[in-house]
Amino acid sequence: MPKIRTHKGTQKRFRVTGTGKVMRRSAFQSHMLEHKSAKRKRNFARPQPVAGGDLAAIRRDAPKLGA
């Protein structure tokens, strides 16, 4: 059997918390920031939990994440 390879892009984009939740960065924070409120931009900075439907693909791509 070949070794299981971790998808490096997935490994760089996702982190697992101590309780096992997979966290991601927010989208929509790179441009056109003038019309976005300060509260909205501030909340973009915090990691967001990954939606349940995407967890299987992340676990398949990066099984060693601990997800």
Residue pairs with C-beta under 8 A, 6 or more apart in sequence:
4 63
4 64
6 61
6 62
6 63
6 64
6 65
7 61
7 62
10 58
10 61
10 62
10 65
11 62
11 64
11 65
13 24
13 25
14 22
14 23
14 24
14 50
14 58
14 62
14 65
14 67
15 22
15 23
15 47
16 22
16 23
16 65
16 66
16 67
17 23
20 66
20 67
21 49
21 50
22 49
22 50
22 55
22 58
22 65
22 67
23 47
23 48
23 49
23 50
24 47
24 48
24 49
24 50
25 47
25 48
26 43
26 44
26 45
26 46
26 47
26 48
28 36
28 44
29 41
29 44
29 45
33 41
50 58
55 67
58 65
58 67
59 65
59 67
